[in-house]
Amino acid sequence: MESAASALSLYTAILPHRSYRQHPRCLRFLSLSAPILRNFRFLPALPTKSQNHPTVFVVRSSSSSITAKPSSEFRKKRNAEVEQDDKLRALRDLFSKPGIGIDAYIIPSQDAHQSEFIAECYMRRTYISGFTGSAGTAVVTKHNAALWTDGRYFLQAEKQLSSSWILMRAGNFGVPTTSEWLNDVLTPGCKIGIDPQFLFSSDAVDELKEAISKNNHELVYLYDVNLVDEIWKESRPKPPNRPIRVHDLKYAGIDVSAKLSNLRSQLIDAGSSAIVISVLDEVAWLLNLRGNDVPHSPVMYAYLIVEIDAAKLFIDDSKVTPEVRNYLKDAGIELRPYESILYEVESLAAQGAHLWLDGSSVNAAIASTYASACDKYYGSLGSKSKATTSGAPTAYYKSSSVSLAKAVKNPAELEGMQNSHLRDAAALAQFWAWLEEVIRKNEVLTEVEVSDKLLEFRSKQAGFIDTSFDTISASGANGAIIHYKPEPDSCSTVDANKLFLLDSGAQYIDGTTDITRTVHFGEPSPRQKECFTRVLQGHIALDQAVFPENTPGFVLDAFARSSLWKVGLDYRHGTGHGVGAALNVHEGPQSISFRFGNMTPLLKGMVVSNEPGYYEDHEFGIRIENLLYVKEVDTPNRFGGIVHIGFEKLTFVPIQIKLVDLSLLSIAEFDWLNDYHSEVWEKVRAHSLVFAFCRTIAYQCSVDDLEWGLGSSQ
């Protein structure tokens, strides 16, 4: 049995100032064989207002070392640049072909369902540019190529784009939009090509057409050909065709018949007779189905049309197992070929359907097909006008009600999320104990090896299906790449003397997890401790927020940034995203972000992430992330009769105290941290699958340096 002194923990805990003479329990995860530790010692009181606080430094660190890169790495980069240049040359050669005749071509990130994460065969923007981030738009003219992406991907795009590309840091001051840039670099009257069939939403096409018309440019719809596909050719991956499965009712909470009945009531209330649902997780949620078409996301490529007395699922028949086929038949859902969606839309118009379309998500092909079919219908009536024709087809453009219904979790979904998070905590407890021990022995590990080991621990948990996104295992400067993905041939080793950021998640049969922790295996610098502490303060502020019901998420974003703002710091990503219940790890419509255009209110039952961060380019990255669900809060007052809401935690994994500058914390923040760690222990200990992994708990820290004292008892 290893001694307590040899099991130095990543995680320690601090005593609340209010009870520093008592003996509260505090949590850390040690090696699995260590005994329970009880060593009661005291922390100093918090500094008073009259005491001097540490000086705040806001200058960028310059401590990174310079290392020579092998010539093979430069050759690899040069070869990649040549390949990207060849692709651009081949694409531009197509501009002047008969039937095309364009001066520029726009390549979005999305698939036909406007998904954020897509199957490899639809990654056209990645193929043409070499940039692998999930968000971005590429624009290629005869002489220029530019790529727009947001702050999460600035550093990644810098590394991945060849010198032939211009990186447009969207959202930064002075950076033009795609349409503004096209209006600037093209002479008036040019032709701008797009694949309008499926890759642009109806709203996006309308906005683009209006924006470029200011310079007399023409939007050219290339219906019959996608130019990227033309040069991708045989090397393009095949579309996915893995089988779909039924999502068990005990996890779904509401059966498909009840969900369809509720949707049909909304159709009647809206004066519609049918709705097209094209967003993949909406189709999966509504039908209680799950798929395997998109990496890390349990969805399938499909469309769904729901009518007052019928429902049709458009999907590749090879994915439908006999079990699923019988399930759909019992639910009154007809199967149709995936490619026949446009034919069915035309048929609805011919029948005079009042069709509900979400212009932000339904692709332009569906919208334009329905509009053309409506024109054809009215043309057949001769002189009769639309206004005087009863029973005529009409399109109603309105946000999908399924999106909001999916976001508000029912009791069974919340229970599944809670249970899956506890099992996830088990895997993470075992993982961190393993990683600390390996680092203590000075063993060399790459970022990929660390990621693979975490997957090994998670895969042993009941109900594990997959990771919920590519694990971000980032040592040192790589942590500043917000959505960094380590690759075996280029990743770094985990350096005990640098910050290590691990952002990871899992898909379980009953829930979806997403957690980030930042740790240091050696001695963090004062700068790193201050930055970490200010991120932690923002995390705590959002976690404790209480606000009126129907408050949109952007109102809360400043809570998480305030401590950083006080010293002139910030981060270039939103603070929180929605999370699905055994569905997509990024879910709308809710968010907590500085982007104030999203007016979706936070509602009881929604799940959101709480993940403020701070990143110093080429130095380090810090992020602390828990998942929360929205709940009603019992306030002593109810001004104007308004109900107030707040958050309840789903994630229960300790936060490293070594990185906290205690002098910056308030009494309330001390209390939050200790209360959280106590709650982690109580919940983890109570969970049967976790107990074997977390048999040890340490009480109290030393007065001077927060190292653990010796002494144990069973």
N, C-alpha and C positions, 0 to 999 in steps of 0.2 A: 504493500500500500504506500502510495507516494505521500510525502509530507505536505502539510499545508503551505510551508514556506516555498516549496518548489512549484506550487501551482498558482503563480501570480496571475490574477484575473484581469481580463480586459475591463470588466465592469465592477465598479464599486458604488457605494451609495453614501449619502451624507445625512446628517441628522437635521431635523427641523430646528430652527432657532428657538421656536416656542417650547421645545421639549428637550433641550440639550442635556438636562439633568435626568431624563428618563432613559429607558432602554428599548427604543423601538427597533424593529427588525429591518434590515436592509439587505438588498439582494445582489449577489453576483453569481455567475456560473463558473464553477471550477472544473477540474478534471473529474471524470465520472467516479473515480475511486476514492476521492477525498472525503473525509468525515464532515459532519455538520460542525461548523465553527461558531463559537459564542465567545466573543472577547469584547467586554464592555468597556469602552473608553470614550472620551469626550472630544467633541469638536469645539473650536473657539467660537465665540459669539460673532455675529455679523459685524462688520465695521459700521460705526455710526456716521452720521452726516459730517461730523467734525473731523473724521479721519481722512487722510489723503488716499485717493484712489489711484490705481496705476494710470500712467499716461496712455492715452489712446493714440495708436499709430495708424495712419491711413495711407501710408506710402506702400507701394508694391515691394515685396521681398525680392531680393536679387541673389538668393543663396543657391540657385540651381547650378549643378555642375555641367560642364561641357564634355561630351564624349565623342570620340571619332566613330563615324559610321562605316561599316564595311562596304567595299565597292559593290558587292552583290546587291546591297540594298538600293544603291543609286541606280544600278542597272535595271533592277526590278521597277523602280519608279519611272525610269526613262522608257522602258518597254510599255508600261501602262499608258504613258502620255502618247506614245506613238499609236497605240491601239485606239485611244479616244480620238485622236486627230483623224485617223482613218475613218472612223464612224461618222464624224462630222462632215468629212469630205464626201462620203457616200450619201449622206442625207441631203446635202446641198445639191448634189448632182441630180437629185430627184425633183428639185424645185422647178426646173425648166422643162420637165417632161410633158408631153401632150396630155391634156386633161387635168393638169395640176396647176402650173403657171402661178407660183406664189413667190413672195419676197421674204417671208418669215414663216416659222412654224412653231406652234406652242405645244409643249409636252407636259401635261400635268402629272401628278403623282398617283391619282386615283384610278380605281377600276370602274366598271360600269355601275357599281353600287355606291360610289363616292366614299369608299372605305379608307380609313387611315392606314391600316395594315392590310396588305394584299398578298395574293399568291404570286410566286416568282414569275409565272408566265405573263403577268400583267405589269411587271416592274419596268416599264418602258423608259421612264425618266432615269432610273438607275442605270439601265443598259447604255443609254446614249451619253450620260454625263460621268458615270463612275461614282457618283455620290449616292450613298446607301441610306441616308436618313429617311424617316417616314414622311416628312413634310418638305415640300419644295416644288417649284415650277421652273422648267427649263424653257428658254426661248432662243431659237437659232435663226439668225438672219443670214444673208449671203456672205457677210463679212464679220459678224460677231456672234458670240454665244454667251448667254448670261443665265445664271441660276439664282433664284430667290429662295431663301429659307429663313427660319426664325432663329431667335437667340439660343435655342437649345443646341443648334447644329453649326454655329459659326466656325468653331475650331475644327470640327469634323470635316466640314466642307473645305476649309483651307487645306487640309491634309489630302483630301481625296480628289479634288478638282485639278485637272491639268492646267498648264499655263494658257491653254486656248480658251479657258472659261473665265468670265468675270463673275465674282461672287457678290451678290446683292444682299446685304444684311438687312432684311425686311424689318421694319419697325424703327431702325435707327434714323436719326435726324438727317434729312437731306437725301435719303435713299428713295428713288422713284419707284412707283408701282410698275408692273409689267406693261400696262397700257401707256403709262407716262413715258417709259423708256422707249417703247416702240414709236410713239409719236415724236420722240426726240431724234432717234437714230435713222428713221426712215423718211425719205422724201414724201411729201403729200401724195395721196392717191395710190399707195402701195396695197398689195393684196396679202393678207395674213391668213394662213391656213390653220385649220383645226380638224381634229376627228370629232365631229359633232354627234356621232351616233350614240356613244355611250360614255365617253370620258369626261364630259362636262355636264354639270347640272343645268337644268332649265334656267335657273336664276343667273348662273355664271355666264351663260351664253348671252343673255340679254344685257347684262352689265358690261361685258367685254365689247359687244357690238356698239353700244352707246358711247363707251369711252374712246374707242379708236375712230369713231365717226367725226370727232372734233378736228381731226387732221385729214379728213376725207379718205381714210383707209377703208378697205372693203374686207369684211370677214368672209373667207371662202370655206364652205363646208365640203370637206373631202369625204363624201359618204362611202365611197367604194374602196378606199384604201387607207391604211394607217402607215405613214411613211417609216416609222421606226420598225414596224413589223416587216416591211419590205427589205430592210437591210439586216434584220435579226435572222430571218429565214430559218433554216433547219436547226440552228443552235438554240432557238427559243424553246424553253421547257414546255412540256405538255401540260394542259389544264389538269387540276387535281380531280381525282375521282374516287376518293376513299369513302366508305359507307357512312351513313348518318345513323343516329341512334335516338331513342326516346329518352327524354329527361324525366326521371322518375317523379311522380306526383308528390311524393313526400318531400322532395327538394323544391319542386316548382311551386307548390302551395295552392295553385288554382288550376283546374283542368282546362283543356283547350275549349271545350264547349262553353264554359262560363266566360272565357276571354273573348271568344267570337261573339257571344250574345251581347256582351258589354260594348264591343266595337260596333255591332250592328245598331244598337240603340243610339250611339253617337252619330252614325251615318244618317239615321232618320232625323235626329235633331238638327243636323246640318243641312238637311235637304238634299242629301246625296244618295245615290243608289249603289255605289261601288267605290272602292279605294284600292289604289295600287301601292303596295308596300315593297320597297326595293332595298331598304337598309338591312344588311344581313343579320345583325343581332336582333332587330325587330321581328324579322321572320322567325328566327330561332326561338325567341321568347314567347311569341304569340302562339306558336304551335307546340311548345314544349319539346322541341327537337334540338339536337346538338350535332355538329359536324366536325370535319377535320380538314377543310379546304385551305384555311389560312393558318400559317404557323403561329402557335401560341394562343389562337383565338378559336373557340369551339363553335364555329359557324360553318355554313355551307352556302355555296353560290346558288341562289334561288330568288325568284320573285313570288309574291303572293298577291292575288286579287281576291278581295272579300266583297261579296255582294249581299244583298238583303237575304237571299235564300240559297246562296251557293258560295263555295270557296274553291279556288284553283291554285295549286302549287306548281310552279314552273321550275323544273329541276332535271338534271341529267339522271335518267332512269337507272343507270348503272350504280348509283349511290344508294338506291332505295332497297333495303333488305326486305324479305318477306314479313318480318315482324313490323317494320315501319309501314309497309304497304297496308297491312291489316289495320294497324292503328289509325292511319289516315282515313281509310275507308269507313271505319267505325265513327270517326269524327265528322264524316260528311265532306271530306276534302278530296277533290279530284286531282289527279296527276296530269300534267301537261309537259311536253318537251321544253327545256330551258329556252331554246331559240325561238319558240312560238309566241313569246310575250307580245311582240308588236302586232302580230296577227290578231291576238285576243283583244288588244287595245282598239284596233280598228273595228272589231266586231261589236265592242261595247258602244262605240259611237253610232254604228248602224242601228243599234237597238235603242238609241235615245238615252243612253245612260248619263246620269249626272255624276261625273267622275271626280273624286277627291284626289288631288295630287299635291304632294309636298314639293314645292319648287326648289327647295334648298338641297334636296336629296335625290329626287327622281331625275334620271338622266334626260338629256335633251332629245334623245331619240324617241322616248316614250311620249314626252310632251308634244313634240312636233308631229309625231304620228297621229296622236289623238286630235290635234288641231287640224291637220289635213283631212282627217276622216270626217270631222265636224263640217268643214267647208264643203266637202263632197256631199254630205247629207243635205246641207242647206241649198247647195246648188241644184239638187234634184227636186227642190220644192218650187223652183222658178222664182216668181216675184215675191213670195212670202218672206218676211223679214224674221230674224232671230227673235226679236222681241215679241212678235205676235204668234210664234209657233209653240204650241203646247206639246209637251212630251219630247222636246228636241234635246239633243245631247249638249251638255254644258260642262266645262271644266271649272272646278272650285279649287283655287290654290290656297292651301292652308297647311300649317305645320301638322305633322302626323301626331295623332293623339296616342299612338302606341309608344312613342319615344318617352313621353312623360309617365305613362302607366308602367313601363318597364323600369324606370328609374326609381319609382317609389316601391321599395321592397315590402312584400307581405311578410307576416310572421314566420312562415316556414323558410323563406329566403334569408331573412335575418338570422334565424337560428343556424342555418347552414353556413352562413358567413362567419358567425361566432365560432362554431365548432371547427371549421376548417382553419381558422386563424390560430386556434389553440394547438392543433396538430402541426401547423406550420412553425409555431413557436418551439415545439419539440425538436423539429429538424434543425432549426437555427441554434438552439441551445447546444445540441450535439456538435454542430458544425463549428461554432465559435470556440468551444472547448478544444476541439481537435486542432483548429488553426492556431490558437494561442500556444499549444504544446509544441507544434511543429516549428513555429517561429522561435520559441524559446530554445529549441535545440539547434538553431541556426541552419535549418534545412532550407534549401533553395526551392521556391515554388514560383511558377509563373501565374499570371492572372487567369489564364485559361485553366490551369490545373486547379486553382482555387474554385473557379466556377463549376468545374466538373465534379469536384468533391461535394459542393453544396447540393448539386443535382442528385448525387448518390444518396445523401442523407434524406432529402425530400422524397425521393422515389420509394423509400421504405415506409412512408406514412400511408395509412389506410385512405383509399379514395384518390390517391395521386394520379393525375392524368398527364400533365405536361407542365413546363414552365409557362408563365403568363406573358413573358416577353424575354428577349435576349438579356441575360444577366449582365449588368454593368459592374465588372470587377476591375477597379481602377486604382492603381498605386501612384502616388505622387502627382506629377503633372497631368497624368491621364484623367485624374478626377475632375480636372477643369473642363474636360470635354463632356458636356452634360449628358449626352446619350452615347457615351463611349461603348464600343463593342470590341473586346480583345480578340485578336486573331492568333492562331498558333504560331504563325511564322513571323509575327511582328510585335507581339505583346511584350510587356515588361515583366520583370520578376517583382514579387512583393517585397518591398524594402522596409525593414523594421524601423528605419529612421525617418520614414515619410508617412503622411496621412494615407489611409486606405479607405476608399469609398466603395460600398457594396450595395447596389440597388437591385433587388431581385423579387420574384414573385412566382406563384404557382397556380395552376388550375387543378382544383379538386372536384370530385363528383358533386360536392355540395356548396362550393364557394370558390372565390378568386381572391388571391392575396397579392400585396404589393408593399414592400417595406424597404427602407434605406437606413443604413447605419454607417457612420464614419468613425473610424478608430485610429489610434496610434499605438504601435507596439513598443515604441521607445519613449523618448522624452519630447513632447511637443513644445514648440516655441511659444513665447508669450503672444506673438501675433496670431498663431494658429488657435490658441486657447481663447483669445478675445473674439475672433471671428466665429468660432464654434459656439461660444456662449451666446453671442448675439443671435445666431441662427436658432439656438435652443430657446431663447426668450421669445422669438417670433412664433416658434412652434407652440410654446406654452400659451401665448396670448390668443392664438386662434383656437386652440383646444378648449380654452375656458370661455370663449365668447358666448354671450347670450344676446339674442337679437329678436326683433319682432317677426312673427310669422310672415311669409311672403317676401322676405328680404332677398334680393338677388345676390348671387355669390360675389360679384365684384366689389360690393360694399365692404366685405370682410377682408379683402386682399391686403389692405394697409395694416391690419392688425399684425400680420406676419412680417411685414417689412419695417415697421416703426423703429425697432431697436437698431437695425442696420442703417436706416436713414439718418439716425442721430449722429452717426460718424461718417456720413457721406457714402455709404455702401449700398449695394442692391444686388439683384439677380435677374437674369434675362429669361425667366420662364414663369408660367402661372404658378400659383401656390397650391391649387388643388384641382383634381379632375374627378369626374364620376367614375365609379367602378361597378361592373355588372356582377350579378349573382351567378357564379358558374358560367360567366360570359366574358365579354371583352374587358380587358383591364382598363381601357379608356372608354368611357361611356358618357354620352350626352343625355339630355341637353344641359345639365347643370355643370357649373365649374366655379372655381374661386380664382379669379385672375384680374390682372390690371386691365385687361381688354373689356372695357365697360359696355360693349355693345350687346352682351348676352344678358338679357333681362329675365331669364328663367329664375323663378324664386327657389330657394332651398326649402324643401318640404319634408315633413316627418317621414322617415323611412328611407330617404336617400342616403347613399354611401358616397363619401368624397375622401380624397387624400388630403393630408396636411403635410406639405413638403417644402418649406422654405429652404434656401441654400445660400451659399456664397462661393464664388469661384475666382481665383486669381489665375489669369491666363498663363499657361506654361509653368505653373507652380503647384497648385493644389486645388482640390474641390471639397466642399463640405455640403452635405445635405442630411436632414433628419426627416424621415417620413413614417407616419402612421396612417392607417385608414380609420375613418370615423363614420358613424351613422348619425343622422339628424333625429333628435328626439324632443319632445315637449319638456320645458323646464317649469317647475312650480315656483314662480316668482311671488314675493310677498305683496306685490301690487300688480294690477292689470289695467294700466292707463288706457282709457278709451275702450276697454273691454278686449284689448288685443292680446292674443296668446303669444307667449315668447318661447323660443326654441333655442337649443344648443346642441352639443355633440356628446356622443358616448364613444369611447375607444373600442376598436376591434383588434388592434395590434398590441401584443404584449411581449415585447423583447426589450431588455435593458438598454440604457443609454450610457455610454462610457463617461464616467465622472472624471477620469484623468484629464479630459479635454476641457473641463469646465473651469472658468475663472470665477471662483466663488465670490470674489469681491464685487462682481458685477450683479450678482443675483439679489433680488428682493426677498423678504421673508416669505411672501406668497409663492415665489418661484422655487425657493428651498422646499417648501411644503409640497408643491406639485410634484417635484422630482422624487421626493421620498415616498409620497403617497402612490405615485405611479409604480415605483419599484416594489412597494409592498403589494400592490394589486397584481403586478406581474407574478410575484411569488405565489400568492394565494390562488390565482387562477391556474397557473402552470402546475402547482402541486396537486390541485384537485382533479386534474385531467389524467386519467389512467395511463394513456399512451405517453404522456410527458414525464411522469414521475420517475421512470427508470433512467431518463436522461438528466434529470435535474435533482439529484438527491442531496445536493449540498447548498448551503446558504450561509453567508457570512454576515455577522452583526457588528456594526460599529467600524469606524475608521480611526486611524491614529490621529492625534492632534495636529501633527506638523505637516505630514506630506501625503496623507490619505492612503498610505500603504497598509496592508492588512497585518494585524498582529497575529501572534501564534496562540495556540491553545484550542482545544476542541473537546467536543462531547458528542455522544451518539444520541 
